[in-house]
């Protein structure tokens, strides 16, 4: 099942663009909020979406930065999804965890001219290091 999450930062911004893209992507349920993504701020609709997701579901966002303000925060969320068997898709970046190869256990861009984000475990399995590698043809 495709589950969408849309967020704008202020009440005077409009969710229509994100909502339309999520509907076109085939999302059956969409969680929306008008709330700042500022680090440390609570985002109840994102939390509700994450609680709603089940194994094999796909969380779809219009843009990757909807998940948080920092790369670390976004990647922690995506890692938690992966650990729970939930897939992730970012529409504007053409980012899709389903297209990642099992050997790399990473997240791949659907466009082969772009890059792949690879997760590498470090000494402590709780933390991970990320690097970007260009895809080979």
N, C-alpha and C positions, 0 to 999 in steps of 0.2 A: 504494500500500500504506500502511495506517495503522500507524505505529510508536508505541508508548506509552513514556513515561518517568515513573516514580513514585519519589518520594524522601521519606523521613521523616528527621528530624534526629537522633534518638537510637535506640539499639537497643531500648528498651522501648516505642517507639511502633509502631503497627501499619499495614501497607500495604494492608490489606483494602479500605478505603473507596476509595482511589485505584485499586487493581487492578480492583475491580468496575466503577467508572465507565469505565475504559479498555476493559474487555471489552465493556461495553454500547455504547460508542462504535464498536466494530468493530475494535479494534486486533488485528492478526495476530501481533505480537511485542511484548513488554513488557520493558523494561529496568528493574530495581528496585534501589534501594540504600538502606541505612540509614547515612547520612553527613550531617554538618553541611553546610549550604550556605554556611557562613561564607566571606566574601570571601577569595580566595586559596587556599582548600582544594581539594584534588584530588577530583574526582568521577569515578571510573573508569567507572561505568556510563553516566553522561551522555556521556562521551567515546566510549564504545563505541557508544552509540545514534547519536551524530552521525557516527561513522565508518561505521556500517551504512546510513545513509540514502542514497538515490539520488535523482536528479532526478525530480520528480513525486510522490515520497513525501510523506507528511504526518506531522510530528512532533506527537503529541497529549500534552498534559499535563493533569492534573486541575486545576491552578491555576498561573497564570503565574509565581508566585514559586518554583516548583520549579526554574526555570532559573537562579536566582541570587538574591543578596541585594540587589543594587542595580538600579535601572531601567536604568542605563547598561549593566551586564553583561547583563541580559536582552535589551535592544534590540540589542546587538552580536551576540548569539547569533542573534536573529531575522533581523538584516540578513545575517549570513553564510549562514543557511539560504536566504534569498531569493536571494542572489547565486548559490547553487548550484542554484537551481530547485526547492528543497524548500519545501513549504507548512507552515504552523504552525496549530495549533488549541489553544486553552485552553478547557476545558470549563466551569468554574464562572463565568468572566467572559464566556462566550459570544463568545470572540474567535476570529476565523477569517481567515487571510490570503487564502483563496480568495474571500471575499466582498468584498474590497477592489476598488474600481474602478481600472482601469488608468490613468485620468487622474490620480488622486491618488497611485498607487503606494505606498499605505499599508496599514494593517491596520484593518479595520472590525469593529465589533461587529455581530453578526447582528441584534440588536434595534435597530430604527431610532430608538428613544427614547433610546438611549445615545449615545456619542461615537465619533469616528473619530480614530485616531492617525495623523498625517501625517508622513512623513519629508521633510525639506527639505535638499538639499545646500547646504553653505556653500562658501566660497572654496576650501578644500582638500577634494577629493572623499573623502578618507579619513575625515573627520569629518562627522557629521550633527547637525542640530538637530531637535528634535521638539516639536510643539505639538499641542494637543488642540482640535479644532473640533467644534461641535455640527452634526449632520447636518441638512441642509435637507430639508423634506418636499415 
